[in-house]
């Protein structure tokens, strides 16, 4: 199978879209398929996982490259002759590619991943919210299939009138993120540095950006016996520092690979604050790491957290509920352990291999050549 992946974001930019695209490319390579990446110019590597990367002209908007529709895309699709087009979080570039694929008779699968309308809601732009959903509909209407990452996103797209929908989640690295990592000496040193008096470490991983609402950690001001660790960077860094000034907070910047896995393992509690998550990948990574999770009762977390069992869902309209949840878990290490185990068990079937095979089946459903996946089953432990 030949797959043209058009992504609004790719390396070196690091976010949920980039991570998902990278894992898809790795899986296509494992399964012996060919891929081409088309992405806005941002200094991407010339190839990734065996797939050549074609950069197209882009403009910067709030430190983010936005791809400009260009005839380069059409020519690239003609030359590569893909069996299917994969449009990751399509906007201007993705919509242009979907249109070109339609004219060329190439089936397309669009991946809904960014809550554009959520931006309008957050900024109290009521009229703009309706307009945003009309734009989403226009972008996706020519796609043969739109994949939503969660039941909440699926419901939103259905309400907006988007047709030909299915659900496709995200995978998680169950070996890289594992409870055993907490036993490493490097993790012990992290805990000693972050919480020198044995405080409970409340951690966050993700971009420091408006949609993540990290300033909500201010609700924990004055809670005794905790230290807050924020892993990530982004345009809201200064705003977050102002909101949390004087609180016991450690800012690590962005972490990757083993450094990120060890950071998760050092947490006693993982807290997510954004109410616009279409999925919630860092929640899965925390669960895989054996860390109890807290997140708002909205969007993607509704599918990932069983309230009171594998984590706590808070009231998205009441930031005091974050304070109550953290306090409840701080004082109950046995409850944290039970939630951690339940969270780990909840993600055992969500490897990138299984999720990648589901995606290939979606490609086949729109007309791409079907293949015999025959995945090898393996036992995954929770120790």
N, C-alpha and C positions, 0 to 999 in steps of 0.2 A: 504494500500500500504506500502511496505517496501522499503526504499530508503537508499542506501549506499552512503554517501557523502565523497568523497576523495578530500581533499583540500591541496594545497601546503602551505597554511598558516592558522593558527588558533590562538585563544587566548593562551597566553597573548599578542602575536604580534597583533598590531592594524594597519590595513590598509584597503583598499577597498575590498580586497578578503575576509578578516576575517569578516568585517561588513556584506557583502552580504551573506556569509554562515550562520552567526548568524541569520539574518532575515529569511532566508529560513528554518532553523531548527525550529524557533519559529512558522512559518506559518504551517509547517508540523504537529507540535504538536497541533496547534489550530484546524486543519482539521482532527485530529485523526489518522494520519499516524505514522508509526514507522521509526526511522532513526538510523543509525550508522555513526560515524565520524571517518575517518582514516586520520591522519595528521602527519607531521614530529614532532619528540620529541622536545618540547620547554617549558615544564612545563604547559601544558594545563590542564584545570579542568577535573576530571574524567567523567563528563557528562555535557551536555548543553541542555536545553529545552527538557529534558527527553531522550536525545540520549546519549548513552555511547560513550566515546571518546577513541579511540585506537591510541596510539602514536607508530610510527615506528622509527628506527634509522635514525639519520640525521647528517649532517656536517654543520658547520657554514661557510657562505660565505658572507663577508661584513655585518656582524651582522644579517644575515638572515639565519634561518635553512632551509636546503635543504634536503628533504626526499630521502632516498636511497631505490631503489627497493629491496624488500625482500619477501621471501616466506610467511611471515606473512600476507601480503595483500591477497594472493590467499586463504589462510586458513580462513581468516576472512570473505571473500566473500562466501566461501563454507558453513561456519557455520551460517552466518546471512541469506543466501539465499534471497538476495534482489530481488524486482521486477524490479528495475532500478538502474543504477549507475549514480551518479551525480559527474562529475569531474570538480572541480573548479580551473580555471586557470591552466590546467594541464601542467606539465613539466616532470621531471623524474618519480616522484611518480605517478602522474596522468596517464602518458602514460603506465606505468607498470600496473596500475589498469584497464585501458581500455582494454589492451591486455588480462588480466586475465578474465575480464568480457566477452569478445568476446569468449574465449575458453570455458567458462561455459554456454554460451547461454544467458547471461544477457544483455539486451539492455542498451546502455549508452548514456548519454547526456553530452557533453563537453561545458564548459562555457569559452569562450575566453574573457580574461579580462586584460591581460598584454601585452603591445606593445613591444615585444622582439625586433622586427626589428627596432623600434624607437630608441632603445639604440644604435644600430649600426650606424644609421644615425647621431645621436647626436655626436658620437665620430668619425665621418668621416671615418667609416670603410665600404666603398662601397661594397667590396667583402663579408664582413661579413653580410651585410644586406640581400643579396641573400641567403646566407647560413642559416641565421636566419629564413627566410620564409620557406626554405626547412625543417628545423627542426619543425616549426609550422605545416606544412603539414603532416610530419611523425607522429607527436603526435596526430593529429586529424583524420587521415585517417581511423582508425578503429572504431571511434565513430559513432554511428547511427545518431547522430544529433549534430551539433555545433551551439551554440547560441551566436550571436554577440550583444553587447550592443548598437550599434549605426549604422547609415547608413554608416558612414565612415569606421568603422571596418568591416562591411559586404562587402563593396566594396574591401577593402584590402584583405580580405580572399578569395573572389571570384577571384581576380587577381592572388593570390598565388596558385590557383588551389584546394582549400579546397572544398570538396563536402558536400552536405546535410546540407544546412545552413538555419537558420531562425534568426529573430531578437527578442531579449528579453532584455528589459531595466532594470532599477532598481527603486525601490520604495523609498518613502520619508515619514517620520513621520510628517504628517500635523498638528498634535496636539502639538507634542513636539517642532516643529519649527513653530512658529506662530507670526504674526505681533504684537499681543497683548503683547507679552513678553517685548516689548520696553517700556511699561508703568510701569514695575516693578521697585521698588525703588533700587534693586540691580543693575539694568542696568544703572540707573541714576548715581549711585556711580561709576560704571565702566567708564562711559563717562567722569565724572569729573576727574577721575584719569588719564585716557589715553589722554584726550584733555582738559587740565585745562583752556585753553583760548578760548574754543568753536570751535576749529579747526574741519574740516571734517575728520572723521576717515575712513581710507582706510584699510580694513582688508583682511587677507588671512587665510585660514584654510587648513591644509594638512601636509604631511610629508615634512621635510626639506631634500630633496634628489635630486640627480643630475637630474632625469627626470622631477622634478617639476620646475626647473629653477627659483627658488625664487630670485636668484641674480639679475634677471631682474628688480626688484623693484628699483635698482640703477638708472633707468631712471627717477625716481621721485625726484632725488637729486635737491634741490633748489626750488622745487615747494612750494610756500607759502600757508599757511592756511590749511595744512593737517598734520595728524599724521598717521603713519603706525603701525598696530598691526598685528603681525605674531603669529598665533596659531598653534603650532605643534613642533615637534622635529625630529631629524634624523641625518643621517651621514653627511649631508651638513651644519650642524649648524655653524661650524667654518667658512666655506667658505662664508656663507650668512652674518655672522657678519663682516667679512673682507670687503665684497663688499658694505655693507651698513654703514660702520663705519662713524660716524659723522652725520648721518641722524636721524630725530626724529622717532625712532623705539622702540616699546615695544615688548619684546619677552615673551610670556606667558607660553611656553612649551605646552605639550599636554593637552587638556581639554576634558571632557566627560560629558554626561548627561545634567543636567540643567546648569552647568557652561558653556558648549559649546553653548547651546541654547541662553544664555544671552550674550555671546560674539558676536554671529551673530547679535542679536538684537541691540547691541551697535554700530554696524558698520553703517556708512552712505553709504559706497560703498564697495562692495566685488570685489576683483580683483584676478583672477587666471592667472598664468604666464606660466604653462607648455603647450607644444605643442604636447604632446604624449598621451593625455587622450583618452582612448577608450570609456569613458563615461563622467564622471565629476560629481560625487556624491555631492561634496561640493557646486557645483553650484546650484543643486536642493535644497539643504538645505538652502542656502542663499535666493533663490527665495521663498521658503516656509516661510522663516522668514520675508519676505517683504523688502528685501534689493536689490537695483539695482546691476546688475552684469556686470563685464567686463572680457572677456576671449579671447584668440587667436582664429582666424578664422581657426580652424583645429580640426580634430577628433570629439570627442563626443560633445563639445560645439556647433557644427553646428546644432545639433538636439534640443538643450536645449534653445538656445537664438535666438529670432527673432531680428535681428539687428535694432537698433533704436526704438524698441517697448518694449521688455522685457529685454533689455540690450544692450551692445556694443561689437561687435566683432572687435578685433584689428588685424593688420597685423603681422603674426607670424615671418616675416623676418625683421621687423622694430620695435625695442623696443621703438622708439620715439612715436609710436602710442599709447602705454600705457600711456605715459605722456599726450598726447593730450586728451585721453578719460577721464582720471582722472580730468584734468583741466576743461573739458567741464561739467562734472557732479558736480564738486565742486561748480561751479558758478551758478548752476541751480537747486535749491531745488525742484521746482515744477516738473521739468523733472524727477528728481530722484523719486519723489512720483508716477508719472505716470508709470515709468518703474517698480517700486516696486509692484504696483498693478497688472500690466500685468504679471510680473514674477510669482506672487502668483497664479493668475488664470491659468497660463500655467501648473502648477503641480498638480492641483486639482484632476485629474484622475489617479495620479500615486502613490496611497497608496501601502504599502507593501502587503496589503490584495489582491488588484486587480492584482498586479504584481505576487504575489505568486500563485494565481489561474491560471494565464497564464502559469506559469512554470509547474504546475501539468498537464495542458492540453498538454504541450510539452512532458512530460513523457508519457502520454497516446498515443501520436502520434507515439512513437517508440515501443510500445507494452506493456507498463505497464498497469495494470488494470485501466479502466476509472472509474471516479466517478462523481456523481451529485454534482457539487459545489454549485449551487443555492445561490450565495452570497447575503447577505442582503444589499440592497441599502440604503445609508444614505446621507443626505444633508451635504455638507461641505461649511462653509461660508468663506469669504475672509476678514472679519473684523479683 
